[in-house]
Amino acid sequence: MKIHRMSEGSWGKVRAFFDIQTDDGFIIKGLRLVEGVNGKFLAMPSAKGQDGLFYDIVLADKELKEKVLEISLKEYIKKGKK
């Protein structure tokens, strides 16, 4: 797995938007690196439902989310961000 594209900045609590490419060649777009109370965390792509709430449209188990977070943090730091 590798970061396909990353845009760093500060949009409220969002620190970066990025896409990730799996080892099988799939590209998942719209992941976010978010600054939370306990540090940065991964936010999966989501869509607004008819009830006004946002729901993840890409689901992943805890281990996969941790792996993607690790990869995204390395890329974020490599680009000079903290």
C-alpha positions in Angstrom: 0.0 0.0 0.0 1.2 3.5 -0.8 0.0 7.1 -0.7 -1.2 8.0 -4.2 -1.6 11.7 -3.6 -1.5 13.9 -0.5 -2.6 17.6 -0.1 -1.4 19.1 3.2 -2.9 22.2 4.8 -5.2 23.2 7.6 -8.9 23.0 6.9 -10.3 23.3 10.4 -9.1 20.1 12.1 -8.2 18.4 8.8 -4.4 18.4 8.2 -4.3 16.4 5.0 -6.4 14.9 2.3 -5.0 11.8 0.5 -5.7 8.9 -1.7 -4.1 5.5 -1.2 -3.3 2.8 -3.7 -3.5 -0.9 -2.6 -1.1 -3.6 -3.6 -3.8 -4.8 -6.0 -3.9 -1.4 -7.8 -7.2 -0.1 -6.3 -7.1 3.6 -5.5 -9.3 4.7 -2.6 -9.9 8.5 -2.7 -11.0 10.9 0.0 -9.2 9.8 3.1 -8.3 12.5 5.7 -5.7 13.0 8.4 -7.5 14.8 11.2 -6.0 16.5 14.3 -7.9 15.2 17.4 -7.7 15.8 21.1 -5.3 12.8 21.4 -3.3 13.4 18.3 -3.9 12.7 14.6 -6.3 10.0 13.4 -7.5 8.6 10.1 -11.0 9.6 8.8 -12.3 7.3 6.1 -14.2 8.6 3.0 -17.8 9.5 3.9 -21.0 10.7 2.4 -24.0 12.6 3.8 -27.1 10.5 4.3 -30.7 11.7 3.9 -30.8 12.2 7.6 -28.0 14.8 7.5 -25.5 12.5 9.2 -22.2 11.4 7.6 -21.5 7.7 7.0 -18.3 6.0 6.0 -18.5 4.7 2.5 -15.3 2.6 2.8 -15.1 0.2 5.7 -11.9 -1.2 7.1 -11.0 -3.2 10.2 -8.9 -1.8 13.0 -5.6 -3.3 11.8 -6.0 -2.0 8.3 -6.9 1.5 9.6 -3.8 1.5 11.8 -1.6 0.5 8.9 -3.1 3.3 6.7 -2.6 5.8 9.5 1.0 4.8 9.9 1.7 5.1 6.2 -0.1 8.5 6.0 1.8 9.9 9.0 5.1 8.9 7.5 4.2 10.7 4.3 2.9 13.7 6.2 6.1 14.0 8.2 8.3 13.3 5.2 6.7 16.4 3.6 7.9 18.5 6.5 4.7 18.5 8.6 4.4 17.5 12.3 
